[in-house]
Amino acid sequence: MEMTGVMGLTAIDLGLRGATSGVFLLIILVALPRHAAGQQALLGMAISAGGVFYAITTAPFFPKSSWWWVLPILSAQPALFWLWARAAFDDDFVLRRWHGALWLGIVAFAFALTLGWAYWPALAGAGGRGLALVNLAFALAAAAQTVKTWGADLVARRRRLRLAMLAMNVGLIAVVASAGFAAIPVAVPGAPGSLPTALALFMVAMIAGVGTFAAQPAAAVNEATAAIASGRRRGADRTPTGRVVVDPRVVVDPRVVVDPILLRRLDHLMSVERTYRQEGLAIGALAARLDVPEHRLRQAINEGLGYRNFNAFLNHYRIEDARLALSDATQREVPVLTIAMDAGFQSIGPFNRAFKAETGVTPTEFRRDALSRAEISEPRREIG
């Protein structure tokens, strides 16, 4: 009777792992033709492939003789997930070559540990515990990335779905890493922890599948809606005070349900009152100024203006402010740091990075070129 129960649990375990592998493979097949060029998609496919590998190699009856090459590859999964979290939650993240070198270094180190286990068990055990600490650090870094960018994220689906996905993956990584402290293989086949691991893997796969299959391609920003806030549409103009006057015949795309009056009020705060200059401005404070729920303001900035991140929205106005100041000959002697602080930046580093990302040049180079062009054109105006 007891044997029948064990066989039944093993069958459930194997069934969950099979379903998990199928979902992860389907994610790869769906994501590959659609998003092969995106770094987040590539990392997501790598994570999915790792999920398949993990589900199979930690299953009951998987040969123990294969652990020497299985565990090193599994040990590098936390690093991949950390990179995925960076790409998913940080819109400015760029995958670098050293990221790949880091992943390869972890795999190589883990291989050295498994190969040296028979000859230097004490040293290999210490190395395994060190690797477990590294994996926990990756898990904490991925969690910190979510917290760091949570408030500024404007994409509703990403705020909900990816947080759940991250929480479950961090939990799994913690289990994988903690096994290293006990100097035991991860999810030993046939061990009592095998079925809970399979169930957790299945839940992660289902959440990832919902996120992949339910995601719609990002729609282009509705020009009519964006023009309401920018005043660039034909029939929209600005008064001498800078206030936007919009042609009432402007029609907003019905697929994007954004209140045009809210966008006009938002633009007035940004362009006329220059609220973006306020130090530490958060979207909650801006929503309070507009007297609207925060989720409505997030939707307006995301769906109406096309911004995925609140900081990028603010930086658009701040950098334009700084460009005008840097181009002004009367402010030639004003330090760049002062201009950055006046525009709303809190330090020079983020300002330089955001400015170069927006314009392609540093603030100093932009000022030099702008003032040079002004000096060349000035005599021509006098001759005319």
Contacts in CASP RR format, 6 or more apart in sequence:
PFRMAT RR
TARGET T0000
AUTHOR 0000-0000-0000
METHOD contacts of the structure
MODEL  1
MEMTGVMGLTAIDLGLRGATSGVFLLIILVALPRHAAGQQALLGMAISAG
GVFYAITTAPFFPKSSWWWVLPILSAQPALFWLWARAAFDDDFVLRRWHG
ALWLGIVAFAFALTLGWAYWPALAGAGGRGLALVNLAFALAAAAQTVKTW
GADLVARRRRLRLAMLAMNVGLIAVVASAGFAAIPVAVPGAPGSLPTALA
LFMVAMIAGVGTFAAQPAAAVNEATAAIASGRRRGADRTPTGRVVVDPRV
VVDPRVVVDPILLRRLDHLMSVERTYRQEGLAIGALAARLDVPEHRLRQA
INEGLGYRNFNAFLNHYRIEDARLALSDATQREVPVLTIAMDAGFQSIGP
FNRAFKAETGVTPTEFRRDALSRAEISEPRREIG
9 195 0 8 1.000
10 60 0 8 1.000
10 190 0 8 1.000
12 195 0 8 1.000
12 198 0 8 1.000
13 59 0 8 1.000
13 60 0 8 1.000
13 194 0 8 1.000
13 195 0 8 1.000
13 198 0 8 1.000
14 59 0 8 1.000
14 60 0 8 1.000
14 198 0 8 1.000
15 198 0 8 1.000
16 195 0 8 1.000
16 198 0 8 1.000
16 199 0 8 1.000
16 201 0 8 1.000
16 202 0 8 1.000
17 55 0 8 1.000
17 56 0 8 1.000
17 59 0 8 1.000
17 198 0 8 1.000
17 201 0 8 1.000
17 202 0 8 1.000
18 55 0 8 1.000
19 202 0 8 1.000
19 205 0 8 1.000
20 51 0 8 1.000
20 52 0 8 1.000
20 55 0 8 1.000
20 198 0 8 1.000
20 201 0 8 1.000
20 202 0 8 1.000
20 204 0 8 1.000
20 205 0 8 1.000
21 51 0 8 1.000
21 52 0 8 1.000
21 55 0 8 1.000
21 56 0 8 1.000
22 52 0 8 1.000
22 205 0 8 1.000
23 202 0 8 1.000
23 205 0 8 1.000
23 206 0 8 1.000
23 208 0 8 1.000
23 209 0 8 1.000
24 48 0 8 1.000
24 49 0 8 1.000
24 50 0 8 1.000
24 51 0 8 1.000
24 52 0 8 1.000
24 55 0 8 1.000
24 205 0 8 1.000
24 208 0 8 1.000
25 48 0 8 1.000
25 52 0 8 1.000
26 209 0 8 1.000
27 44 0 8 1.000
27 45 0 8 1.000
27 48 0 8 1.000
27 205 0 8 1.000
27 208 0 8 1.000
27 209 0 8 1.000
27 212 0 8 1.000
28 45 0 8 1.000
28 48 0 8 1.000
28 49 0 8 1.000
30 212 0 8 1.000
30 213 0 8 1.000
31 41 0 8 1.000
31 44 0 8 1.000
31 45 0 8 1.000
31 48 0 8 1.000
31 212 0 8 1.000
32 45 0 8 1.000
34 41 0 8 1.000
34 217 0 8 1.000
35 41 0 8 1.000
36 42 0 8 1.000
39 87 0 8 1.000
39 93 0 8 1.000
39 94 0 8 1.000
39 95 0 8 1.000
40 84 0 8 1.000
40 87 0 8 1.000
40 88 0 8 1.000
42 95 0 8 1.000
43 80 0 8 1.000
43 83 0 8 1.000
43 84 0 8 1.000
43 87 0 8 1.000
43 95 0 8 1.000
44 84 0 8 1.000
46 80 0 8 1.000
46 84 0 8 1.000
47 77 0 8 1.000
47 80 0 8 1.000
47 81 0 8 1.000
47 84 0 8 1.000
48 208 0 8 1.000
50 73 0 8 1.000
50 74 0 8 1.000
50 77 0 8 1.000
50 80 0 8 1.000
51 77 0 8 1.000
51 201 0 8 1.000
51 205 0 8 1.000
53 70 0 8 1.000
53 73 0 8 1.000
53 74 0 8 1.000
54 74 0 8 1.000
54 77 0 8 1.000
54 201 0 8 1.000
55 198 0 8 1.000
55 201 0 8 1.000
56 62 0 8 1.000
57 66 0 8 1.000
57 70 0 8 1.000
57 74 0 8 1.000
58 186 0 8 1.000
58 187 0 8 1.000
58 189 0 8 1.000
58 194 0 8 1.000
58 197 0 8 1.000
59 189 0 8 1.000
59 194 0 8 1.000
59 198 0 8 1.000
60 189 0 8 1.000
60 190 0 8 1.000
60 194 0 8 1.000
61 189 0 8 1.000
61 190 0 8 1.000
62 70 0 8 1.000
62 189 0 8 1.000
64 189 0 8 1.000
67 114 0 8 1.000
67 185 0 8 1.000
68 114 0 8 1.000
68 115 0 8 1.000
69 111 0 8 1.000
69 114 0 8 1.000
71 110 0 8 1.000
71 114 0 8 1.000
71 185 0 8 1.000
71 186 0 8 1.000
72 107 0 8 1.000
72 108 0 8 1.000
72 110 0 8 1.000
72 111 0 8 1.000
72 113 0 8 1.000
72 114 0 8 1.000
73 107 0 8 1.000
73 110 0 8 1.000
74 176 0 8 1.000
74 186 0 8 1.000
75 106 0 8 1.000
75 107 0 8 1.000
75 110 0 8 1.000
75 131 0 8 1.000
75 135 0 8 1.000
75 176 0 8 1.000
76 103 0 8 1.000
76 106 0 8 1.000
76 107 0 8 1.000
76 110 0 8 1.000
77 173 0 8 1.000
77 176 0 8 1.000
78 134 0 8 1.000
78 135 0 8 1.000
78 138 0 8 1.000
78 139 0 8 1.000
78 173 0 8 1.000
78 176 0 8 1.000
78 177 0 8 1.000
79 102 0 8 1.000
79 103 0 8 1.000
79 106 0 8 1.000
79 138 0 8 1.000
80 103 0 8 1.000
81 138 0 8 1.000
81 139 0 8 1.000
81 142 0 8 1.000
81 169 0 8 1.000
81 173 0 8 1.000
82 138 0 8 1.000
82 139 0 8 1.000
82 141 0 8 1.000
82 142 0 8 1.000
82 145 0 8 1.000
83 95 0 8 1.000
83 99 0 8 1.000
83 103 0 8 1.000
85 141 0 8 1.000
85 142 0 8 1.000
85 145 0 8 1.000
85 146 0 8 1.000
85 166 0 8 1.000
86 93 0 8 1.000
86 142 0 8 1.000
86 145 0 8 1.000
87 93 0 8 1.000
87 95 0 8 1.000
88 158 0 8 1.000
88 162 0 8 1.000
89 145 0 8 1.000
89 146 0 8 1.000
89 148 0 8 1.000
89 149 0 8 1.000
89 153 0 8 1.000
89 158 0 8 1.000
89 162 0 8 1.000
90 145 0 8 1.000
90 149 0 8 1.000
91 308 0 8 1.000
91 309 0 8 1.000
91 312 0 8 1.000
92 353 0 8 1.000
92 357 0 8 1.000
106 131 0 8 1.000
106 134 0 8 1.000
109 131 0 8 1.000
110 131 0 8 1.000
113 124 0 8 1.000
113 125 0 8 1.000
113 127 0 8 1.000
113 128 0 8 1.000
113 131 0 8 1.000
114 124 0 8 1.000
116 123 0 8 1.000
116 124 0 8 1.000
117 124 0 8 1.000
117 125 0 8 1.000
125 183 0 8 1.000
128 180 0 8 1.000
128 183 0 8 1.000
129 180 0 8 1.000
129 181 0 8 1.000
129 183 0 8 1.000
131 180 0 8 1.000
132 177 0 8 1.000
132 178 0 8 1.000
132 179 0 8 1.000
132 180 0 8 1.000
132 181 0 8 1.000
133 177 0 8 1.000
135 173 0 8 1.000
135 176 0 8 1.000
135 177 0 8 1.000
136 173 0 8 1.000
136 174 0 8 1.000
136 177 0 8 1.000
136 178 0 8 1.000
138 173 0 8 1.000
139 170 0 8 1.000
139 171 0 8 1.000
139 173 0 8 1.000
139 174 0 8 1.000
139 177 0 8 1.000
142 166 0 8 1.000
142 169 0 8 1.000
142 170 0 8 1.000
142 173 0 8 1.000
143 166 0 8 1.000
143 170 0 8 1.000
146 162 0 8 1.000
146 163 0 8 1.000
146 166 0 8 1.000
149 309 0 8 1.000
150 159 0 8 1.000
150 163 0 8 1.000
151 282 0 8 1.000
151 283 0 8 1.000
151 310 0 8 1.000
152 283 0 8 1.000
152 309 0 8 1.000
152 310 0 8 1.000
152 311 0 8 1.000
153 159 0 8 1.000
153 308 0 8 1.000
153 309 0 8 1.000
153 310 0 8 1.000
154 283 0 8 1.000
154 298 0 8 1.000
154 301 0 8 1.000
154 302 0 8 1.000
154 307 0 8 1.000
154 308 0 8 1.000
154 309 0 8 1.000
154 310 0 8 1.000
154 313 0 8 1.000
155 302 0 8 1.000
155 308 0 8 1.000
156 295 0 8 1.000
156 298 0 8 1.000
156 299 0 8 1.000
156 302 0 8 1.000
157 211 0 8 1.000
157 214 0 8 1.000
157 215 0 8 1.000
158 308 0 8 1.000
161 207 0 8 1.000
161 210 0 8 1.000
161 211 0 8 1.000
164 207 0 8 1.000
165 204 0 8 1.000
165 207 0 8 1.000
165 208 0 8 1.000
165 211 0 8 1.000
168 200 0 8 1.000
168 203 0 8 1.000
168 204 0 8 1.000
168 207 0 8 1.000
169 204 0 8 1.000
171 200 0 8 1.000
172 197 0 8 1.000
172 200 0 8 1.000
172 201 0 8 1.000
172 204 0 8 1.000
175 186 0 8 1.000
175 187 0 8 1.000
175 197 0 8 1.000
175 200 0 8 1.000
176 186 0 8 1.000
179 185 0 8 1.000
179 186 0 8 1.000
179 187 0 8 1.000
180 186 0 8 1.000
187 193 0 8 1.000
187 194 0 8 1.000
187 197 0 8 1.000
188 194 0 8 1.000
219 255 0 8 1.000
219 256 0 8 1.000
221 304 0 8 1.000
221 305 0 8 1.000
221 306 0 8 1.000
222 252 0 8 1.000
222 253 0 8 1.000
222 255 0 8 1.000
222 256 0 8 1.000
222 258 0 8 1.000
222 304 0 8 1.000
223 233 0 8 1.000
224 233 0 8 1.000
224 250 0 8 1.000
224 251 0 8 1.000
224 252 0 8 1.000
224 253 0 8 1.000
225 252 0 8 1.000
225 253 0 8 1.000
225 256 0 8 1.000
225 258 0 8 1.000
225 260 0 8 1.000
225 263 0 8 1.000
225 303 0 8 1.000
225 304 0 8 1.000
225 305 0 8 1.000
226 304 0 8 1.000
226 305 0 8 1.000
226 306 0 8 1.000
227 233 0 8 1.000
227 236 0 8 1.000
227 250 0 8 1.000
228 236 0 8 1.000
228 244 0 8 1.000
228 246 0 8 1.000
228 250 0 8 1.000
228 252 0 8 1.000
228 260 0 8 1.000
228 263 0 8 1.000
228 264 0 8 1.000
228 267 0 8 1.000
229 244 0 8 1.000
229 263 0 8 1.000
229 264 0 8 1.000
229 266 0 8 1.000
229 267 0 8 1.000
229 304 0 8 1.000
229 305 0 8 1.000
230 244 0 8 1.000
230 267 0 8 1.000
231 237 0 8 1.000
231 238 0 8 1.000
231 244 0 8 1.000
231 246 0 8 1.000
231 267 0 8 1.000
233 246 0 8 1.000
233 247 0 8 1.000
233 250 0 8 1.000
234 247 0 8 1.000
235 246 0 8 1.000
235 247 0 8 1.000
235 250 0 8 1.000
236 244 0 8 1.000
236 245 0 8 1.000
236 246 0 8 1.000
236 247 0 8 1.000
236 250 0 8 1.000
237 244 0 8 1.000
237 245 0 8 1.000
238 244 0 8 1.000
238 245 0 8 1.000
239 245 0 8 1.000
241 272 0 8 1.000
242 271 0 8 1.000
242 272 0 8 1.000
243 268 0 8 1.000
243 272 0 8 1.000
244 264 0 8 1.000
244 267 0 8 1.000
244 268 0 8 1.000
244 271 0 8 1.000
246 260 0 8 1.000
246 264 0 8 1.000
250 260 0 8 1.000
252 258 0 8 1.000
252 260 0 8 1.000
256 303 0 8 1.000
256 304 0 8 1.000
257 303 0 8 1.000
258 299 0 8 1.000
258 300 0 8 1.000
258 303 0 8 1.000
258 304 0 8 1.000
259 296 0 8 1.000
259 300 0 8 1.000
262 290 0 8 1.000
262 292 0 8 1.000
262 296 0 8 1.000
262 297 0 8 1.000
262 300 0 8 1.000
263 300 0 8 1.000
263 304 0 8 1.000
263 305 0 8 1.000
265 290 0 8 1.000
266 290 0 8 1.000
266 297 0 8 1.000
266 300 0 8 1.000
266 301 0 8 1.000
269 275 0 8 1.000
269 286 0 8 1.000
269 289 0 8 1.000
269 290 0 8 1.000
270 276 0 8 1.000
270 317 0 8 1.000
271 317 0 8 1.000
274 317 0 8 1.000
274 321 0 8 1.000
275 281 0 8 1.000
275 286 0 8 1.000
275 289 0 8 1.000
276 314 0 8 1.000
276 317 0 8 1.000
276 318 0 8 1.000
276 321 0 8 1.000
276 343 0 8 1.000
276 344 0 8 1.000
277 318 0 8 1.000
277 321 0 8 1.000
277 342 0 8 1.000
277 343 0 8 1.000
277 344 0 8 1.000
278 285 0 8 1.000
278 344 0 8 1.000
279 344 0 8 1.000
279 346 0 8 1.000
280 346 0 8 1.000
281 314 0 8 1.000
282 310 0 8 1.000
283 294 0 8 1.000
283 297 0 8 1.000
283 298 0 8 1.000
283 310 0 8 1.000
284 294 0 8 1.000
284 297 0 8 1.000
286 297 0 8 1.000
287 293 0 8 1.000
287 294 0 8 1.000
287 296 0 8 1.000
287 297 0 8 1.000
290 297 0 8 1.000
298 310 0 8 1.000
301 307 0 8 1.000
301 310 0 8 1.000
301 313 0 8 1.000
302 308 0 8 1.000
305 313 0 8 1.000
307 313 0 8 1.000
307 316 0 8 1.000
314 344 0 8 1.000
315 354 0 8 1.000
315 358 0 8 1.000
316 358 0 8 1.000
318 343 0 8 1.000
318 344 0 8 1.000
318 345 0 8 1.000
318 351 0 8 1.000
318 354 0 8 1.000
319 343 0 8 1.000
319 354 0 8 1.000
319 355 0 8 1.000
319 358 0 8 1.000
319 359 0 8 1.000
321 342 0 8 1.000
321 343 0 8 1.000
321 344 0 8 1.000
322 339 0 8 1.000
322 340 0 8 1.000
322 343 0 8 1.000
322 351 0 8 1.000
322 355 0 8 1.000
322 363 0 8 1.000
323 359 0 8 1.000
323 366 0 8 1.000
323 370 0 8 1.000
325 331 0 8 1.000
325 334 0 8 1.000
325 339 0 8 1.000
325 342 0 8 1.000
325 343 0 8 1.000
326 336 0 8 1.000
326 339 0 8 1.000
326 363 0 8 1.000
326 366 0 8 1.000
326 367 0 8 1.000
326 370 0 8 1.000
327 366 0 8 1.000
327 367 0 8 1.000
327 370 0 8 1.000
327 371 0 8 1.000
327 374 0 8 1.000
329 371 0 8 1.000
329 374 0 8 1.000
331 339 0 8 1.000
332 371 0 8 1.000
336 348 0 8 1.000
336 351 0 8 1.000
336 363 0 8 1.000
336 364 0 8 1.000
336 367 0 8 1.000
337 348 0 8 1.000
339 363 0 8 1.000
340 347 0 8 1.000
340 348 0 8 1.000
340 351 0 8 1.000
340 363 0 8 1.000
343 351 0 8 1.000
345 351 0 8 1.000
345 354 0 8 1.000
351 363 0 8 1.000
352 362 0 8 1.000
352 363 0 8 1.000
355 362 0 8 1.000
355 363 0 8 1.000
355 366 0 8 1.000
356 362 0 8 1.000
359 366 0 8 1.000
361 369 0 8 1.000
END
